[in-house]
Amino acid sequence: MIAVDTNVWSEATKAEPSQSVRAWVRAHSDQLWLPTIVLAELRAGAAMMPPGKRRTALEGHFDRLAALYADRLLDFDEQASLHYARVLEGARTQGRPIGTADAMIAATALRHGMALATRNLSDFAGAGVDLIDPWNAPLPHP
């Protein structure tokens, strides 16, 4: 099972998304989970855009994503809060600051024993979570 970071989901909204990311998502679609913190980041990004077609399209896309993954949403719960404290402490000890949302995403993945798919490897380097870069990950052989 793999928790998926914001940048992986948002790649699908680009005019020309990375083909390697698209292939990786298709190959692992039954293993992917959506942290609610990621969903919040996606929706906040759309909400901060000026009103118009692009914003409306993104809001619709993220609503469909939430519906598609309704049974695979990962909430930030009390157990995740314990991991959150450890993520922050580990990052501080290693001299690798981590943002609040990223720490919550990492903690959510850790709480559920999942790897995290992200392009931002350096942002999560001190978090103690196994990382996968879909832009560079090998695909399973058919």
Contact map, one row per residue, 1 for C-alpha under 8 A:
1110000000000000000000000000001110000000000000000000000000000000000000000000000000000000000000000000000000000000011000000000000000000000000000
1111000000000000000000000000001110000000000000000000000000000000000000000000000000000000000000000000000000001000011110000000000000000000000000
1111100000000000000000000000000111100000000000000000000000000000000000000000000000000000000000000000000000001000011110000000000000000000000000
0111110110000000000000000000000111100100000000000000000000000000000000000000000000000000000000000000000000000000000111000000000000000000000000
0011111110000000000000000000000001100100000000000000000000000000000000000000000000000000000000000000000010000000000111000000000000000000000000
0001111111000000000000000000000000000110110000000000000000000000000000000000000000000000000000000000000000000000000001000000000000000000000000
0000111111100000000000000000000000000000000000000000000000000000000000000000000000000000000000000000000000000000000001100000000000000000000000
0001111111110000000010000000000000000000000000000000000000000000000000000000000000000000000000000000000000000000000011100000000000000100000000
0001111111111000000000000000000000000000000000000000000000000000000000000000000000000000000000000000000000000000000000000000000000000000000000
0000011111111100000000000000000000000000010000000000000000000000000000000000000000000000000000000000000000000000000000000000000000000000000000
0000001111111100110010000000000000000000000000000000000000000000000000000000000000000000000000000000000000000000000000000000000000000000000000
0000000111111100100001000000000000000000000000000000000000000000000000000000000000000000000000000000000000000000000000000000000000000000000000
0000000011111110100000000000000000000000000000000000000001001000000000000000000000000000000000000000000000000000000000000000000000000000000000
0000000001111111100000000000000000000000000000000000000000000000000000000000000000000000000000000000000000000000000000000000000000000000000000
0000000000001111100000000000000000000000000000000000000000000000000000000000000000000000000000000000000000000000000000000000000000000000000000
0000000000000111110000000000000000000000000000000000000000000000000000000000000000000000000000000000000000000000000000000000000000000000000000
0000000000111111111011000000000000000000000000000000000000000000000000000000000000000000000000000000000000000000000000000000000000000000000000
0000000000100001111111000000000000000000000000000000000000000000000000000000000000000000000000000000000000000000000000000000000000000010000000
0000000000000000111111100000000000000000000000000000000000000000000000000000000000000000000000000000000000000000000000000000000000000000000000
0000000000000000011111110000000000000000000000000000000000000000000000000000000000000000000000000000000000000000000000000000000000000111000000
0000000100100000111111111000000000000000000000000000000000000000000000000000000000000000000000000000000000000000000000000000000000000110000000
0000000000010000111111111100000000000000000000000000000000000000000000000000000000000000000000000000000000000000000000000000000000000000000000
0000000000000000001111111110000000000000000000000000000000000000000000000000000000000000000000000000000000000000000000000000000000000000001000
0000000000000000000111111111000000000000000000000000000000000000000000000000000000000000000000000000000000000000000000000000000000000100101000
0000000000000000000011111111100100000000000000000000000000000000000000000000000000000000000000000000000000000000000000000000000000000100000000
0000000000000000000001111111100000000000000000000000000000000000000000000000000000000000000000000000000000000000000000000000000000000000000000
0000000000000000000000111111100000000000000000000000000000000000000000000000000000000000000000000000000000000000000000000000000000000000001100
0000000000000000000000011111111100000000000000000000000000000000000000000000000000000000000000000000000000000000000000000000000000000000000000
0000000000000000000000001111111100000000000000000000000000000000000000000000000000000000000000000000000000000000000000000000000000000000000000
0000000000000000000000000001111100000000000000000000000000000000000000000000000000000000000000000000000000000000000000000000000000000000000000
1100000000000000000000000001111110000000000000000000000000000000000000000000000000000000000000000000000000000000000000000000000000000000000000
1111000000000000000000001001111111000000000000000000000000000000000000010000000000000000000000000000000000000000000000000000000000000000000000
1111000000000000000000000000001111100000000000000000000000000000000010011100000000000000000000000000000000000000000000000000000000000000000000
0011100000000000000000000000000111110110000000000000000000000000000010011100000000000000000000000000000000000000000000000000000000000000000000
0011100000000000000000000000000011111110000000000000000000000000000000001111000000000000000000000000000010010000000000000000000000000000000000
0000000000000000000000000000000001111111000000000000000000000000000000001111000000000000000000000000000000000000000000000000000000000000000000
0000000000000000000000000000000000111111100000000000000000000000000000000011000000000000000000000000100110000000000000000000000000000000000000
0001110000000000000000000000000001111111110000000000000000000000000000000000000000000000000000000000000010000000000000000000000000000000000000
0000010000000000000000000000000001111111111000000000000000000100010000000000000000000000000000000000000000000000000000000000000000000000000000
0000000000000000000000000000000000011111111100000000000000000000000000000000000000000000000000000000000000000000000000000000000000000000000000
0000010000000000000000000000000000001111111110000000000000000000000000000000000000000000000000000000000000000000000000000000000000000000000000
0000010001000000000000000000000000000111111111000000000000000100000000000000000000000000000000000000000000000000000000000000000000000000000000
0000000000000000000000000000000000000011111111100000000000100100000000000000000000000000000000000000000000000000000000000000000000000000000000
0000000000000000000000000000000000000001111111110000000000000000000000000000000000000000000000000000000000000000000000000000000000000000000000
0000000000000000000000000000000000000000111111111000000000000000000000000000000000000000000000000000000000000000000000000000000000000000000000
0000000000000000000000000000000000000000011111111000001001100000000000000000000000000000000000000000000000000000000000000000000000000000000000
0000000000000000000000000000000000000000001111111100001000100000000000000000000000000000000000000000000000000000000000000000000000000000000000
0000000000000000000000000000000000000000000111111100000000000000000000000000000000000000000000000000000000000000000000000000000000000000000000
0000000000000000000000000000000000000000000011111110001000000000000000000000000000000000000000000000000000000000000000000000000000000000000000
0000000000000000000000000000000000000000000000111111001000000000000000000000000000000000000000000000000000000000000000000000000000000000000000
0000000000000000000000000000000000000000000000001111111100000000000000000000000000000000000000000000000000000000000000000000000000000000000000
0000000000000000000000000000000000000000000000000111111100000000000000000000000000000000000000000000000000000000000000000000000000000000000000
0000000000000000000000000000000000000000000000000011111110000000000000000000000000000000000000000000000000000000000000000000000000000000000000
0000000000000000000000000000000000000000000000000011111111000000000000000000000000000000000000000000000000000000000000000000000000000000000000
0000000000000000000000000000000000000000000001101111111111100000000000000000000000000000000000000000000000000000000000000000000000000000000000
0000000000000000000000000000000000000000000000000011111111110000000000000000000000000000000000000000000000000000000000000000000000000000000000
0000000000000000000000000000000000000000000000000000111111111000000000000000000000000000000000000000000000000000000000000000000000000000000000
0000000000001000000000000000000000000000000001000000011111111100000000000000000000000000000000000000000000000000000000000000000000000000000000
0000000000000000000000000000000000000000001001100000001111111110000000000000000000000000000000000000000000000000000000000000000000000000000000
0000000000000000000000000000000000000000000000000000000111111111000000000000000000000000000000000000000000000000000000000000000000000000000000
0000000000001000000000000000000000000000000000000000000011111111100000000000000000000000000000000000000000000000000000000000000000000000000000
0000000000000000000000000000000000000010011000000000000001111111110000000000000000000000000000000000000000000000000000000000000000000000000000
0000000000000000000000000000000000000000000000000000000000111111111000000000000000000000000000000000000000000000000000000000000000000000000000
0000000000000000000000000000000000000000000000000000000000011111111100000000000000000000000000000000000000000000000000000000000000000000000000
0000000000000000000000000000000000000000000000000000000000001111111110000000000000000000000000000000000000000000000000000000000000000000000000
0000000000000000000000000000000000000010000000000000000000000111111111001000000000000000000000000000000000000000000000000000000000000000000000
0000000000000000000000000000000000000000000000000000000000000011111111000000000000000000000000000000000000000000000000000000000000000000000000
0000000000000000000000000000000000000000000000000000000000000001111111100000000000000000000000000000000000000000000000000000000000000000000000
0000000000000000000000000000000011000000000000000000000000000000111111111000000000000000000000000000000000000000000000000000000000000000000000
0000000000000000000000000000000000000000000000000000000000000000011111111000000000000000000000000000000000000000000000000000000000000000000000
0000000000000000000000000000000000000000000000000000000000000000000111111000000000000000000000000000000000000000000000000000000000000000000000
0000000000000000000000000000000111000000000000000000000000000000000011111100000000000000000000000000000000000000000000000000000000000000000000
0000000000000000000000000000000011110000000000000000000000000000010011111110000000000000000000000000000000000000000000000000000000000000000000
0000000000000000000000000000000011110000000000000000000000000000000000011111000000000000000000000000000000010000000000000000000000000000000000
0000000000000000000000000000000000111000000000000000000000000000000000001111100000000000000000000000000000010000000000000000000000000000000000
0000000000000000000000000000000000111000000000000000000000000000000000000111111110000000000000000000000100010000000000000000000000000000000000
0000000000000000000000000000000000000000000000000000000000000000000000000011111110000000000000000000000000010000000000000000000000000000000000
0000000000000000000000000000000000000000000000000000000000000000000000000001111111000000000000000000000000000000000000000000000000000000000000
0000000000000000000000000000000000000000000000000000000000000000000000000001111111100000000000000000000000000010000000000000000000000000000000
0000000000000000000000000000000000000000000000000000000000000000000000000001111111110000000000000000000100110110000000000000000000000000000000
0000000000000000000000000000000000000000000000000000000000000000000000000001111111111000000000000000000100100000000000000000000000000000000000
0000000000000000000000000000000000000000000000000000000000000000000000000000011111111100000000000000000000100000000000000000000000000000000000
0000000000000000000000000000000000000000000000000000000000000000000000000000001111111110000000000000000000110110000000000000000000000000000000
0000000000000000000000000000000000000000000000000000000000000000000000000000000111111111000000000000001101110000000000000000000000000000000000
0000000000000000000000000000000000000000000000000000000000000000000000000000000011111111100000000000000000000000000000000000000000000000000000
0000000000000000000000000000000000000000000000000000000000000000000000000000000001111111110000000000000000000000000000000000000000000000000000
0000000000000000000000000000000000000000000000000000000000000000000000000000000000111111111000000000001001100000000000000000011100000000000000
0000000000000000000000000000000000000000000000000000000000000000000000000000000000011111111100001100001000000000000000000000001000000000000000
0000000000000000000000000000000000000000000000000000000000000000000000000000000000001111111110000000000000000000000000000000000000000000000000
0000000000000000000000000000000000000000000000000000000000000000000000000000000000000111111111000000000000000000000000000000011100000000000000
0000000000000000000000000000000000000000000000000000000000000000000000000000000000000011111111111100000000000000000000000000011000000000000000
0000000000000000000000000000000000000000000000000000000000000000000000000000000000000001111111111000000000000000000000000000000000000000000000
0000000000000000000000000000000000000000000000000000000000000000000000000000000000000000111111110000000000000000000000000000000000000000000000
0000000000000000000000000000000000000000000000000000000000000000000000000000000000000000011111110000000000000000000000000000010000000000000000
0000000000000000000000000000000000000000000000000000000000000000000000000000000000000000001111111000000000000000000000000000000000000000000000
0000000000000000000000000000000000000000000000000000000000000000000000000000000000000000001111111100000000000000000000000010110000000000000000
0000000000000000000000000000000000000000000000000000000000000000000000000000000000000001001100111110000000000000000000000010000000000000000000
0000000000000000000000000000000000000000000000000000000000000000000000000000000000000001001000011111011000000000000000000011000000000000000000
0000000000000000000000000000000000000000000000000000000000000000000000000000000000000000000000001111111000000000000000000000000000000000000000
0000000000000000000000000000000000000000000000000000000000000000000000000000000000000000000000000111111100000000000000000000000000000000000000
0000000000000000000000000000000000001000000000000000000000000000000000000000000000000000000000000011111110000000000000000000000000000000000000
0000000000000000000000000000000000000000000000000000000000000000000000000000000000000000000000000111111111000000000000000011000000000000000000
0000000000000000000000000000000000000000000000000000000000000000000000000000000000010011000000000111111111100000000000000001001000000000000000
0000000000000000000000000000000000001000000000000000000000000000000000000001000110010000000000000001111111110000000000000000000000000000000000
0000100000000000000000000000000000101100000000000000000000000000000000000000000000000000000000000000111111111000000000000000000000000000000000
0000000000000000000000000000000000000000000000000000000000000000000000000000000000010010000000000000011111111100000100000001001010000000000000
0000000000000000000000000000000000000000000000000000000000000000000000000000000111110010000000000000001111111110000000000000000000000000000000
0000000000000000000000000000000000100000000000000000000000000000000000000111100100110000000000000000000111111111000000000000000000000000000000
0110000000000000000000000000000000000000000000000000000000000000000000000000000000000000000000000000000011111111111100000000000010000000000000
0000000000000000000000000000000000000000000000000000000000000000000000000000000100100000000000000000000001111111111000000000000110000000000000
0000000000000000000000000000000000000000000000000000000000000000000000000000001100100000000000000000000000111111110000000000000000000000000000
0000000000000000000000000000000000000000000000000000000000000000000000000000000000000000000000000000000000011111110000000000000000000000000000
0000000000000000000000000000000000000000000000000000000000000000000000000000000000000000000000000000000000001111111000000000000000000000000000
1110000000000000000000000000000000000000000000000000000000000000000000000000000000000000000000000000000000001111111100000000000011000000000000
1110000000000000000000000000000000000000000000000000000000000000000000000000000000000000000000000000000000001100111110000000000011110000000000
0111100000000000000000000000000000000000000000000000000000000000000000000000000000000000000000000000000001001000011111000000000011110000000000
0111100100000000000000000000000000000000000000000000000000000000000000000000000000000000000000000000000000000000001111100000000000111100000000
0001111100000000000000000000000000000000000000000000000000000000000000000000000000000000000000000000000000000000000111111000000000111100000000
0000001100000000000000000000000000000000000000000000000000000000000000000000000000000000000000000000000000000000000011111000000000011110000000
0000000000000000000000000000000000000000000000000000000000000000000000000000000000000000000000000000000000000000000001111111000000000000000000
0000000000000000000000000000000000000000000000000000000000000000000000000000000000000000000000000000000000000000000001111111100000101000000000
0000000000000000000000000000000000000000000000000000000000000000000000000000000000000000000000000000000000000000000000011111100000000000000000
0000000000000000000000000000000000000000000000000000000000000000000000000000000000000000000000011100010000000000000000011111110000000000000000
0000000000000000000000000000000000000000000000000000000000000000000000000000000000000000000000000100011001000000000000011111111110100000000000
0000000000000000000000000000000000000000000000000000000000000000000000000000000000000000000000010000000000000000000000001111111110000000000000
0000000000000000000000000000000000000000000000000000000000000000000000000000000000000010011001010000000000000000000000000011111100000000000000
0000000000000000000000000000000000000000000000000000000000000000000000000000000000000011011000000000001001000000000000000001111110000000000000
0000000000000000000000000000000000000000000000000000000000000000000000000000000000000010010000000000000000000100000000000001111111000000000000
0000000000000000000000000000000000000000000000000000000000000000000000000000000000000000000000000000000001001100011100000001101111100000000000
0000000000000000000000000000000000000000000000000000000000000000000000000000000000000000000000000000000000000000011100000000000111110000000000
0000000000000000000000000000000000000000000000000000000000000000000000000000000000000000000000000000000000000000001111001001000011111000000000
0000000000000000000000000000000000000000000000000000000000000000000000000000000000000000000000000000000000000000001111100000000001111100100000
0000000000000000000000000000000000000000000000000000000000000000000000000000000000000000000000000000000000000000000011101000000000111111100000
0000000100000000000110011000000000000000000000000000000000000000000000000000000000000000000000000000000000000000000011100000000000011111100000
0000000000000000010110000000000000000000000000000000000000000000000000000000000000000000000000000000000000000000000000100000000000001111100000
0000000000000000000100000000000000000000000000000000000000000000000000000000000000000000000000000000000000000000000000000000000000001111110000
0000000000000000000000010000000000000000000000000000000000000000000000000000000000000000000000000000000000000000000000000000000000011111111000
0000000000000000000000000000000000000000000000000000000000000000000000000000000000000000000000000000000000000000000000000000000000000001111100
0000000000000000000000110010000000000000000000000000000000000000000000000000000000000000000000000000000000000000000000000000000000000000111110
0000000000000000000000000010000000000000000000000000000000000000000000000000000000000000000000000000000000000000000000000000000000000000011111
0000000000000000000000000000000000000000000000000000000000000000000000000000000000000000000000000000000000000000000000000000000000000000001111
0000000000000000000000000000000000000000000000000000000000000000000000000000000000000000000000000000000000000000000000000000000000000000000111
